[in-house]
Every structure is written in structure tokens, then in C-alpha cells.
Amino acid sequence: MNFNNTRKLGKAPLSVTQLGFGGAPLGDLYAPLPESEALATVETAYSEGIRLFDTSPFYGYGLSEHRFGHVLRQYPRDSFLLSTKVGRTLKPQEPSLIDRGQWRNTLAFEPVYDYSYDGVMRQVEDSLQRLATHRIDILLIHDVDVWTHGTIAETEKRFSEAMSGAYRALEQLRSSGVVKAIGCGLNEWEMCQRFANSGDFDCFLLAGRYTLLEQPALDQFLPLCVEKNIGILLGGPYNSGILATGAKEGAFYNYQKAPPEIRAKVKRIEMVCARYNVPLAAAAIQFPLGHPAIVSIIPGAVKPSEVKQNISLMSIDIPPSLWEELKQEGLLHQEAPTP
């Protein structure tokens, strides 16, 4: 599989490389990242041929966007695609008062949820400055899901605010040419489906919900995307770690230590892959691209070697019989299309 082959992004006038670059780790997710290494990682992704870069103001409270902007402003703007997100306004804050959550270092800002029209317009202006560019190619409404907001009631409130405010802003920005594609970046396929049925979206960034380990989006959401010509950018292809590291003690799944039943299933998948001499991570990064709605895989990386490893994993030949055996063992959805 050639990682820099392109696929059309739904209805949008864009084509994206099958392998992109996810920017959450460049916000110092879980561990501080030396500035020189962060910048070298983005430079390596570009020099190796990756042309889709995804980030968000939330990642390190502006840190990830700044790092992308610092590197990518050196290259011709038409030579790459840039994706970022809206839904949080960054407010200056005394560093000692900031709740950094999962980020080890952040800039001196605090994110405040705001899915209103005016809020989103301000957020886009701020992102353009951090990214050192005059336009964003793909703009996504970020984190309108129960995963983020904790309750169905709060999520419903944010959904209504997003559709009446953020969505109007994104439509206007698309029609004026400031952005080429609009969508949502979410952790739940159910909320992606809500948005898909409520507006005219080009794409969704779905994190972790269509992977070698789990395919809950296959029955309803992905067929809807094919029907509506909506492209899917697939984040979290390793389910936040375990499909890259394997079922070792302490492996991460959904940003937490994997429970025993998840580790047991991954161990069984590993055993099938081993019989074909295929690394688990290669099967994980290639599998989602078998579905016609999936246009790009966007794993993160924190060092140049990880970028090169993801590229290498994309090029490994995987025999069709591996996918068939996973289905026979009940480890893969029977109807899942495979590469």
C-alpha cells in the first residue's frame, strides 16, 4: 500500500494522502517533548511525503498549532493540506492556575468551550495566526460528544449550540473560500451520525472507533458516509497504543490502561498476525483503508523515527488470508471490507 497515494475527501475539492500526521502528541500529550524534536518530527513527515497535517487549539493549548505553523510556513502553502478544529477559545491565564489535564506542558492559556458563531469566527482568526497561514483547508467542530462533556444532557446542549452557531460559521467560511472542507472531529460514531444527518458536511475525523480491534461504526455510520459521499479521516488507528505495542502489561487503550478482556483479544489478533509474519501495527494501520469511506489514516508521532515507522508499516504486504482468518476466529466483523 503506497502511503502517499491520494483519495478524494468526500464532496470537497480536495485529495488527501492515505497517511496523514496527527498533531495531538505535539501538544506534549502525556510527556514533555523537546522543541527541537517536535519540529524535526513535522519536518520529517513533510520531507518523507506526508501532505495532510491535523491539529487543534486544544492540543497543548496552542502548542501543537504553533509547532506546525513554525515548520509548515517554510514550505509552499499549496503543497500540503492543513486541518484544525473549533469549539474552544484559548484565554490567557496565569500558568500556575491552569488545569493542564493530559498535557504535560501547555502555553499560558486556558481553553473555554464556545461553539457559538462569534466564538468560532474568533477561534479561526486565532488559529490562522498560530499556524502562520492565511487559510485552513479542513475545519472541524471538535469534541461534541459524551466522551468529552460527560453527560447526554450536556452533549445535547453543545450539539444544539454547535448546529446553530459553529455550523453556520463553517458554512460561511467554506462558501467564502477560507476553508475547503468542513466536518467534525469526534470520539463517537453515534455523534458523527447525528451531525451527518443534520447538516451538509464534507468529512469527519473519527478517533478510534473503526480499528482492527473494534468496528462499531460499520453497521450504520460508514454506510451513511458512502451514501452521502462523506470522507472519513481515521484518527487513533492504534486505539491510543495497544495495537502498536501489543497486549503487553500496561498497554494503553482509549488513553487508559487496557482492561484484561481487551488485552486478551489483542493477544489473539497478534497470534494470527504472527502466523503470517505481519506486525500487528501494520495490520492496524492498513485495515481501515479497506473501507471506501475511509480516505486517510492520521496517527500521531513524537519523533522522526516514528513517522518513518508508520510509513514503513503502510508498505508491508498483507495476504488476504490474514483478514479471512481474523474473521473466521471472530476477531473481525464479518462484513468488514479489507485492503
N, C-alpha and C positions, 0 to 999 in steps of 0.2 A: 504494500500500500504506500503510495507516494504522499508524504505528509504535506507537501506544498501544492498538490493539485487543488483546484478550487471548486466550490459548489455555490450555486446561486442562493442568496439569502431570501427565501420566500418571494414575496412580491416586490421587494426592494430592488433598486437598480445597483446592487452590489453583489460581488462574488467574494467568498472568504476562503482562506486556506483551510484545509481539513484539520490542521493542527494550529491552534492559536496559543496565546500566552495569557494565563490568568494572573491578575495582579494582587490578589489578597495577601500572599506571603510578603510582598514588597511593602506592606504596611506594618512589618515587624510582627506578624502573626505568631504567637507563642514564644518567639525567641527574637532577640535583637539581631539585626542584620547590618554588618558594616556597610557604610555608604558605598565604598568602592566596589564591594562585591555585588550589591544591589544593582548599581549602574552597569557593571560588567555583565550581569545576567541579562538585562534588557538588550545591551549591545550584541551579545551572543545570539539571542533569539532573532534579532534583525539580520545579523550577518549570515546566519545559517539559513535564512529564507522564510522564517515565520513572518506573516504580514497582518495578523489580526491580534490586537492588544486590548485586553479588557481590564478596566479598573473601576474604582468608585471613590467618592469623597470619604466614605466610611472606613476604607482600608487605611488604618493608621491616622485617621482624622486629617486627611490631606496628604499624608506622607507618600503613599503609593502614586497618587496623581503627580506630585512634584517630581518623583523619580522618573516616571515615564516621560514627563514633559522635558526634563533635563536632557534625556538621551534622544528622544524622537525628534526634537526640534532641529537636530543636526542633519536629518535626512529629508529628502523631498517629500512634501506633505502628501502628494498623490501616490506615493509608493507604499503606503500602509493604511490600514483601517483602524480606527480608534473607537472603542466603546467605553462609555461610562454611565453613571446612574444618578437618579434624583430621588428625593424623599427625605433627605436630611440636610439641614442648613448648619454649617460649621460656625459656631460663635466663639470669639476669642475668650480665653479663660486662663486664670492663674494656674500654672501647671500642677501645683500641689493639690488643687481642688478637683482635678479631672479624674473621672472614673474610666480607666483605660480598658476594663473588661479583658478581652482575649488578646489585646495588643500590648506588646512589651514596651514599645516606645510609640509615642504619638507626637504630632505637632501640638502647639498650645491652643487647641480648640476643643470645643465640646459639641457633639452632634445633637441637634434638636429635630425631632420628626416634624416634617412640614410637607404635605402633599398638595398644598394649595397652588393655584395658578401663579400667583405672585411669588410664592416661595420657590417654586420650581424655576421660574424665569431668573430669579436671583442666583439660585444654585448653579444654573447653566453658565451664567456670566462668571461666577467664581471658578468653576471647573475649567473654563476656557483659559483663564489666566494661569491657573496652576499647571495646566497641560501645555501652556505656551503655544496655543494654536488658535486659529480663527473659526474652526468648525469641528464638530463631533460627527462621526459617521453613524454610530448606533447609540441611541439614548434609551435607557431602560428605567422604568419605575421599579424602585428597589424595595424588597422585603415587606410586601403587603401579604403576610401570611401568619398563621398561628405560631409557627416556629419562632418568629420574631416578637410578636405582640402579646403572646401568652394566652389570650382567650379568644373565643369565637366572636364575642361581642365587640372587643376592641379591634379585632381584624375587620369586622364588618364596618365599623366606623371609619377605619382607614381606607377600606375599599371604596366607600361612598365618596370620601374626600378625594381620593385619587382619580376616580372617574369624572367627578365634577370639576376638578382643578388640574391635576397633573396631566391627565389625558388631553384636556383642551390645549394646554401649553405645548405638549409634544406634537399634537396635530398641527398647530400653528408653526412650530419650528420646522416640521417636515415640509409643510407647504411652502415655506419661505426659503427652503434650501439650506438652513443652518445644520440640519441633520438629514440623513438619507433614509434611516430606518428607525422605527420606534417599537418598543416592546416592554417586557417586564423581566426582572431578574429575581427569581423566587426559589425557595427550597421545597415547594409543594406543587405537585402537578394539578391538584384539585383547584388551587387558586389560579394557576395559569389558565386552566379551562374556563374559570369564571370570567377572567379578563378576555379570553379569546371569543367568548360568546357575547361580550358586552361592548366591544369596540373593534376598530379596524387596525389590527396590529400586524407588523411585518415579521416579528420574531419573538422568541422567548429565550432567556438564559435559564435553563432548569439545572439546579445543582443536585447531583447525587441520586436522582430518582429514576434514572434509566441507566443501569450499570450491569456489569457481569454478575453482580450479586443480587440485584433486585430490579424488577421490570414492572412496577405497578402502573406506570404511565402507558403501557402498551395497549390496554383494552379500550380505553376511551379517548384519552388526551391526544396521543400521537396520531390515531386515525383522523381526529378532528383537524389536526395541523395539516395533514396531507390534503384533506378536503378543502381547507381554507387557504392552502398554499402559504403556510406559516413555517419559517425556518427555525430550527432549534439549535442553539449553541449549548453544548453539554458541559457543564462545569462539574467538578468533583468526580471525575471518572474512576478514581481510586477509593471512593467513599471516605474521603479525608485521610486515607493512609493504608488501610488493611489490604486493599487489592494491589498495593505496591510493595508493602513489606511482607505480606503473607500473614498467616494466622499465628504469629509469634506472641508470646506473653507481652501484654502492654500495648498491643496494636490498637490503632485508633479507628473508630467507626463513627461517623456523624459527630466528629470533634470530641468524642469521649472514648474512654477505654472500651473496647469491643466486648459485649457480653458473651458468655460461653457458647450460646447457640449460633451466634454469628461467626465466631471463630471456628466452630465445628463445620459449618457449611463452607467457609472459605478453605478450610483444610481439605475437604473433599474436592473442591474445584481445583485446588493446587495439585492434587494427586492425578486428576485427569490430565491437566496441562503437562505434568512431568512425564506421563506416558508418551506424549508426543514431542518431548524435549522443547516445549514452548514456555517461556517465562510467564508466570501469572500476570505480571504487569503488561506484557504485550497483548495478551488476550483481553485484558481490561480496557486498554486504551483503544483497541481496534473494534471491539464488539459493537459499541453504539452506532458506529458509522454504517452498519449493515441496514439500518432503518432509513427509508427515504426522507423522513422529516428531519433527521439529524444532519446538519451541514458542517459542524466543526466541533472538535473536542478541545477544551481550553484548560488543561491542567496548569497548576502553578509551578514555580521553581524558585529556589533561593540561591542557586549558584550556577555558573555556566555549565558545569558537568551535568546537572540535572536537565537542562534544556537539551543538551546533546543526547542524553539518555532517552528522553521522550521521543526525539526524532528517530533514534535507533530502534526503539520498540515498535514504532509505526511501520518500519520496513521489514520486520520479521514475517516470513511466510507462515501462515497458519492453515493447516489442512482442514477441509470441510468436515472430515470425520471427527475432529475435536469438538466442534459445535454439536454434531449429532450425538456424540457420546454424552455430552453435558445434558442434552435434552432427554436422552434415554435414562440417565441417572436421576432425573427430576430436579436438576440443578439449574436449568434454564427454561424459561417459558416456551412451551411447545410451538407457539406461533411466532416466536421472535425471529425476524429476518436477520441473517448473519452476513458478514462481509464476503 
